[in-house]
Amino acid sequence: MHAKELLEIERRDIRALHYTWIAFFLTFYVWFNMAPLATSMLATENYLTPDHIKLFLIANVALTIPGRVVVGMALDRFGPRRVFSLLMILMAIPTWFFAFGNSAMQLFVSRLFMSIVGAGFVVGIHMTALWFKPKDIGFAEGFYAGWGNFGSAAAAITIPTVALQFFGGDDGWRWAIALSGLIMAVYGVAYWFLLTDGPTPDTLKKSRKAGALEVSTWADLLLYCLFIIPLYGILSLLVYRTQDMGFLDSSSAWICYGVIGLMVLYQIYKAISVNVPMIKAGIPEDDKYPFTSVAALNVTYFANFGAELAVVSMLPMFFASTWELDPTVAGLVASTFAFVNLWARPLGGYISDRIGNRRLVMLIYMFGIGIGFGLMGLLNAQWPLFIAVVFTIMCSVFVQGAEGATFGIIPSIKRRLTGQISGMAGAYGNVGAVFYLFLFTLVEPNQFFFIIAGGAFLAWILCFFWLKEPEAAFGDEYKMSSVDRRLAEEG
């Protein structure tokens, strides 16, 4: 697939791709509509402090973690069209609550629920996989994700202007956020009617069990259970930080810890109850897949997309404080990190399609991320702003490319489990974001960049040993096992 084909809008698959990246763009625009307005909020709301803003940033990525897991399961059962539409419509509600909240607690709670909108990413990944063949999926997924991800940059560029110039006044930031939610909800209604789940009614392959991801061996089941723990356990950091800020008392915090523990145990129970009978009965050889590849992509997405979410959330403040820029200029400069999405992420997917070795492409990109964030860790006010922007763009090229390469691999691992695998890997991106943003509250920005660089190098090592090149990764059709064919006949 070549870039010029994106203009062939008479093709149904191309139209589906454009409709879907626009939906993703709007969810990201809403998801990151607070970071560019942080200084405006502090200036107009005297009950807010910089520590509140840092807490809101953690809350902004927290519930995306379980949200992406649940959405991934819903995708394999109900299809991406319904899930994406409902997500956009429902998530407009907490957006409006945040826009017109008048206390730190109201803003925190609404921002927490707003974070579920970040689950929209995995929906479009599944939809794109339904419309495109394995040999083209890297570029298609990269284009979808790159242009959709640009929603965060668009928010950094336009939200301050809409708030300060179009609406103006002390409540300008409120109306700008409310407007973004309204536009997303309207498009959510339109998306329901614009396309279908794939070119034919039987394109959507349903998994046997929606309660947990299917695995192939006892060792894979153990590894799967281990990877469930951070998905929900990471929320303990949010509880800790929330209690530390005075939003929770000790008793309420322990209740939250208990709920998180029960969530972990329940998901492990579901994983065991779904997989033990199938493994005992025997998994056909042609239906097996290596869960180590899923685990490797979980870790790489933790290190690339998790880093992106964290950096996009703090970068406007970093540029504003380091080089003493006003909010609008700082937002524009910081947007260069996400602006690269428009071409770097499609490029990562395209290279993954063309080079003939998706694993090698992933390793190269992850190593580049470590080098890029290491260079950003060297930045301070003594450096020219131009050099800082160059380092930011260079680092972003590797981050976005790695993200594109990740989802160039996922659809080929196990076709009927694409939604759940995408959901789990996508959720690990948010695990990374919560972890990194928590560390951001404890360290200086330069130390923060060095920590992210270390995470990228660690992910590179795990990827080197765990990631396997998927079968039929460059074919005209996805691999169909005997179980896939039987489920298709039953469907």
C-alpha positions in Angstrom: 0.0 0.0 0.0 1.3 3.5 -1.0 0.5 6.9 0.3 -1.2 7.9 -3.0 -3.9 5.3 -2.4 -5.1 7.4 0.6 -6.7 9.7 -2.0 -8.8 7.0 -3.6 -11.8 7.8 -1.5 -14.1 5.9 -3.9 -12.7 2.7 -2.2 -14.7 1.6 0.8 -11.6 0.5 2.8 -10.0 4.0 2.3 -13.2 5.7 3.4 -13.3 3.5 6.5 -9.7 4.4 7.3 -10.4 8.1 7.0 -13.7 7.9 9.0 -11.8 6.0 11.7 -8.7 8.1 12.1 -11.0 11.2 12.4 -12.8 9.4 15.3 -9.5 8.6 17.0 -8.3 12.2 16.4 -11.4 13.6 18.2 -11.0 11.2 21.2 -7.3 12.3 21.5 -8.2 16.0 21.1 -10.6 15.6 24.1 -8.2 13.5 26.1 -5.5 16.1 26.0 -7.6 19.2 26.1 -6.4 20.1 29.6 -2.6 20.1 29.4 -2.4 23.3 27.1 -4.8 25.1 29.5 -3.1 24.2 32.8 -1.6 27.6 33.3 -4.9 29.3 32.4 -6.7 27.1 35.0 -4.1 28.0 37.7 -4.5 31.7 36.9 -8.3 31.8 37.1 -9.2 29.1 39.7 -7.6 30.2 43.0 -8.4 26.8 44.6 -6.0 25.0 42.2 -2.2 24.5 42.7 0.5 23.0 40.5 0.2 19.8 42.5 -3.5 19.5 41.6 -2.5 19.8 37.9 0.0 16.9 38.3 -2.7 14.8 40.0 -5.1 15.5 37.2 -2.5 14.5 34.7 -2.2 11.1 36.4 -6.0 10.8 36.7 -6.2 11.6 32.9 -4.5 8.3 32.0 -5.6 6.1 34.9 -9.0 4.5 34.0 -7.8 4.1 30.4 -6.0 1.0 31.6 -9.0 -1.1 32.6 -11.0 0.8 29.9 -8.8 -0.6 27.1 -8.9 -4.1 28.5 -12.7 -4.1 28.7 -13.1 -2.3 25.3 -10.8 -4.9 23.8 -13.1 -7.7 25.0 -16.2 -5.8 23.8 -14.6 -5.4 20.3 -14.3 -9.1 19.7 -18.0 -9.5 20.7 -19.8 -6.4 19.4 -17.5 -5.0 16.8 -15.7 -1.7 16.6 -18.5 0.4 14.9 -20.8 0.1 17.9 -18.1 0.4 20.5 -16.5 3.5 19.0 -19.8 5.3 18.5 -20.9 4.7 22.1 -17.5 5.6 23.5 -17.5 9.0 21.8 -21.0 9.8 22.9 -20.7 8.6 26.5 -17.4 10.2 27.1 -18.7 13.7 26.2 -20.6 13.6 29.6 -17.5 13.6 31.9 -15.9 16.2 29.6 -18.8 18.6 30.3 -18.6 17.9 34.0 -14.9 18.8 33.9 -15.5 21.9 31.9 -18.0 23.3 34.5 -16.6 21.8 37.7 -16.1 24.3 40.5 -13.9 22.4 43.0 -10.7 20.4 42.8 -12.6 17.3 43.8 -15.1 17.7 40.9 -12.3 18.3 38.4 -10.4 15.3 39.7 -13.3 12.9 39.5 -14.5 14.0 36.1 -11.0 13.9 34.7 -10.7 10.4 36.1 -13.7 9.2 34.2 -12.7 11.2 31.1 -9.6 9.1 30.9 -11.7 6.2 29.5 -11.9 8.1 26.3 -8.3 7.0 25.6 -9.6 3.5 25.0 -10.7 4.8 21.6 -7.3 4.0 20.1 -7.7 0.2 20.3 -11.1 0.4 18.7 -9.7 1.9 15.5 -6.8 -0.5 15.5 -9.3 -3.4 15.3 -11.5 -1.6 12.7 -8.5 -1.0 10.5 -7.4 -4.6 10.8 -10.8 -5.7 9.6 -10.5 -3.6 6.4 -6.8 -4.2 5.3 -4.7 -7.2 4.4 -1.6 -8.4 6.4 0.8 -7.0 3.8 -0.7 -3.5 4.1 -1.6 -3.5 7.7 1.6 -1.8 9.0 1.0 1.3 6.9 -2.7 1.4 7.4 -2.4 1.1 11.1 0.4 3.6 11.2 -1.6 6.1 9.2 -4.6 5.6 11.4 -2.7 6.0 14.6 -0.4 8.8 13.4 -3.1 11.1 12.1 -5.4 10.2 15.0 -2.6 10.8 17.5 -2.2 14.2 16.0 -5.3 15.1 18.0 -3.1 15.7 21.0 -0.9 18.1 19.0 -4.0 19.8 17.6 -5.3 20.4 21.1 -1.9 21.9 22.2 -2.1 24.2 19.1 -5.7 25.3 19.0 -7.2 24.9 22.5 -5.4 27.9 24.0 -6.4 30.1 21.1 -10.0 28.9 21.3 -10.0 29.5 25.1 -8.2 32.8 25.2 -9.0 34.5 21.8 -12.4 33.0 20.7 -14.1 32.8 24.1 -11.9 34.8 26.3 -12.4 35.8 29.9 -11.9 33.7 33.0 -14.2 30.9 31.8 -12.7 30.7 28.3 -10.9 27.4 29.2 -14.2 25.9 30.3 -16.1 26.7 27.1 -13.2 25.4 25.0 -13.2 22.1 26.7 -17.0 21.8 26.6 -16.9 22.5 22.8 -14.4 19.7 22.2 -16.8 17.3 24.0 -19.8 18.4 21.9 -18.0 17.9 18.6 -16.9 14.4 19.7 -20.4 13.4 20.6 -21.9 14.6 17.3 -19.3 12.6 15.4 -20.0 9.6 17.5 -23.6 9.6 16.2 -22.4 10.0 12.6 -19.8 7.2 12.9 -22.6 4.7 13.7 -24.0 5.2 10.2 -20.9 5.9 8.1 -19.3 2.4 7.9 -19.6 -1.3 8.8 -17.3 -3.8 10.6 -15.3 -4.8 7.6 -16.1 -5.2 3.9 -18.4 -8.3 4.4 -20.7 -9.4 7.3 -18.4 -12.3 8.2 -15.2 -10.2 8.4 -15.4 -9.9 12.2 -14.0 -13.0 13.8 -15.4 -13.7 17.2 -13.3 -15.3 19.9 -14.6 -18.3 21.9 -14.4 -16.6 25.3 -14.8 -12.9 25.8 -14.0 -13.0 29.6 -10.2 -13.4 29.1 -7.5 -13.7 26.4 -7.0 -17.3 25.1 -3.5 -18.7 25.5 -1.9 -21.8 24.2 0.3 -23.4 26.9 0.6 -23.6 30.7 3.7 -21.4 30.6 1.8 -18.8 28.6 -1.0 -18.9 31.1 1.4 -18.2 33.9 3.0 -15.3 32.0 -0.5 -14.0 31.2 -1.5 -14.0 34.9 1.7 -12.2 35.8 1.0 -9.5 33.2 -2.5 -9.0 34.5 -1.1 -7.7 37.9 0.4 -4.4 36.7 -2.7 -3.6 34.6 -4.7 -3.0 37.7 -2.0 -2.8 40.3 -0.7 0.4 38.8 -3.9 2.1 39.9 -2.5 1.9 43.5 -0.1 4.7 42.6 -3.1 6.9 41.8 -4.7 6.0 45.1 -1.4 6.8 46.9 -1.0 10.1 45.2 -4.7 11.0 45.8 -4.4 10.3 49.5 -1.2 12.2 49.7 -3.0 15.2 48.1 -5.8 15.0 50.7 -8.6 13.8 48.4 -8.9 10.5 50.2 -8.7 9.7 53.9 -6.9 6.6 55.1 -10.0 4.4 55.4 -11.1 5.3 51.8 -7.6 4.6 50.5 -7.5 1.2 52.0 -10.9 0.4 50.5 -9.6 1.5 47.1 -6.5 -0.7 47.5 -8.8 -3.6 48.4 -11.0 -3.1 45.3 -7.8 -3.0 43.1 -6.7 -6.2 44.7 -10.0 -7.9 44.1 -9.9 -6.7 40.4 -6.5 -8.3 40.0 -7.7 -11.6 41.6 -10.9 -11.6 39.5 -9.1 -11.1 36.2 -6.6 -13.9 37.1 -9.5 -16.1 38.0 -11.1 -15.4 34.6 -7.9 -16.1 32.8 -7.6 -19.5 34.6 -11.2 -20.4 34.3 -11.3 -19.7 30.5 -8.0 -21.3 29.6 -7.5 -24.3 31.9 -10.3 -26.3 30.3 -9.1 -25.5 26.8 -5.4 -26.4 27.6 -6.5 -29.6 29.3 -8.6 -30.5 26.2 -5.6 -29.8 24.0 -5.0 -26.8 21.7 -4.6 -27.8 18.1 -1.0 -27.1 16.9 -2.2 -24.8 14.1 -4.2 -22.7 16.6 -1.3 -22.0 19.0 0.5 -18.7 19.2 3.4 -17.4 21.4 2.1 -15.2 24.3 5.7 -14.1 24.7 5.2 -11.9 21.7 2.2 -10.3 23.3 4.2 -9.8 26.5 7.0 -8.2 24.5 4.6 -5.8 22.8 3.0 -4.9 26.1 6.5 -3.9 27.4 7.5 -2.0 24.2 4.2 -0.1 24.3 4.7 0.7 27.9 8.0 2.2 26.9 7.0 4.1 23.8 3.3 5.1 24.0 3.5 5.3 27.8 6.4 7.7 27.3 4.5 9.7 24.7 1.4 10.2 27.0 3.6 11.3 29.9 5.7 13.6 27.8 2.8 15.2 25.9 1.2 15.9 29.3 4.2 17.6 30.8 6.0 19.1 27.8 4.0 22.4 27.5 4.8 23.2 31.2 8.5 22.1 30.7 9.0 24.5 27.8 7.1 27.3 29.5 9.1 27.1 32.7 12.5 26.3 31.2 12.5 29.0 28.5 9.9 31.4 30.1 7.4 31.1 27.2 3.8 32.2 27.4 1.2 29.3 27.3 0.3 29.7 23.6 3.9 29.7 22.5 4.8 26.8 24.9 1.8 24.8 23.5 3.0 25.4 19.9 6.5 24.4 20.7 5.5 21.3 22.7 3.1 20.2 19.9 6.2 19.4 17.8 6.5 16.1 19.7 3.0 15.0 18.6 3.0 16.8 15.3 5.5 14.3 14.0 2.7 11.7 14.3 1.4 12.8 10.9 4.3 11.1 9.1 6.6 9.3 11.5 4.0 6.7 12.7 2.8 5.8 9.2 6.5 5.6 8.2 7.1 3.1 11.0 4.2 1.0 9.7 5.3 1.3 6.1 8.9 0.3 6.9 7.5 -2.6 8.9 5.6 -3.7 5.8 8.4 -3.2 3.3 11.6 -4.4 5.1 10.3 -8.0 5.5 11.2 -8.3 9.2 8.8 -6.6 11.7 10.8 -7.7 14.7 14.0 -6.0 13.4 12.2 -2.8 12.8 10.8 -2.8 16.4 14.3 -3.3 17.8 15.8 -0.5 15.9 13.0 2.0 16.9 13.2 1.0 20.6 16.9 1.6 20.7 16.4 5.0 19.0 13.9 6.0 21.7 16.5 5.4 24.4 19.0 7.6 22.7 16.4 10.3 22.0 15.2 10.7 25.5 18.7 10.5 26.8 19.5 13.6 24.7 16.3 15.4 26.0 17.6 14.8 29.5 20.5 17.0 28.8 18.3 20.1 28.0 18.2 23.1 30.2 17.8 26.9 29.8 21.4 27.2 28.6 20.5 25.3 25.4 19.1 27.2 22.5 15.4 26.6 22.1 16.0 25.5 18.5 18.2 22.6 19.6 15.6 21.6 22.2 13.0 21.4 19.4 15.3 19.4 17.2 15.9 16.9 20.0 12.2 16.7 20.7 11.4 16.0 17.0 14.1 13.4 16.6 13.0 11.6 19.7 9.4 11.7 18.6 10.3 10.1 15.2 11.5 7.0 17.0 8.6 7.0 19.5 5.9 7.2 16.8 7.7 4.8 14.5 7.9 2.2 17.3 4.2 2.6 18.0 3.4 2.1 14.3 5.6 -1.0 14.2 3.9 -2.4 17.3 0.4 -2.4 15.7 1.9 -3.6 12.4 2.6 -6.8 14.3 -0.4 -7.3 16.5 -3.1 -8.2 13.9 -0.9 -11.0 12.6 -0.3 -12.7 16.0 -3.8 -14.1 16.3 -6.5 -12.8 14.0 -9.6 -13.5 16.1 -7.9 -12.1 19.3 -6.9 -8.8 17.7 -9.2 -6.8 19.8 -8.1 -8.3 23.1 -4.4 -8.2 22.2 -4.7 -4.6 21.1 -6.6 -3.8 24.3 -3.9 -5.3 26.5 -1.0 -3.8 24.7 -2.8 -0.4 24.5 -3.6 -0.6 28.3 0.1 -1.2 28.9 0.8 2.1 27.2 -1.3 3.7 29.9 0.4 1.7 32.6 3.6 3.3 31.4 2.0 6.7 31.4 0.7 6.4 35.0 4.0 5.0 36.1 6.0 7.8 34.4 3.7 10.6 35.5 3.9 9.4 39.0 7.7 9.5 38.9 7.4 13.0 37.3 5.8 14.2 40.6 9.0 13.1 42.4 11.8 14.1 40.1 13.0 17.0 38.0 12.2 17.1 34.3 15.8 16.2 33.2 15.8 13.2 35.5 12.4 12.3 34.2 13.7 12.1 30.6 16.6 9.9 31.7 14.2 7.5 33.5 12.2 7.1 30.3 15.4 6.4 28.3 16.2 3.6 30.7 12.7 2.2 30.3 13.2 2.1 26.5 16.5 0.2 26.8 14.9 -2.3 29.2 12.1 -2.9 26.7 14.6 -3.4 23.9 16.2 -6.2 25.9 12.9 -8.0 26.6 11.8 -7.5 23.0 15.1 -9.1 21.8 14.4 -12.3 23.7 10.6 -12.5 23.6 9.3 -11.1 20.3 8.8 -13.6 17.5 8.1 -12.8 13.9 4.4 -13.7 13.3 3.3 -16.2 10.6 1.8 -14.8 7.4 2.8 -11.3 8.5 3.3 -10.3 4.8 0.6 -12.4 3.1 -2.6 -11.5 1.3 -4.7 -13.1 4.0 -4.3 -13.6 7.8 -3.5 -17.1 9.0 -6.7 -19.1 9.7 -6.4 -22.1 12.0 -8.7 -25.1 12.2 -10.4 -23.4 15.2 -10.9 -20.2 13.3 -12.6 -22.1 10.4 -14.9 -24.0 12.8 -15.9 -20.8 14.6 -16.6 -19.2 11.2 -18.9 -22.1 10.3 -20.7 -21.9 13.6 -21.1 -18.2 13.2 
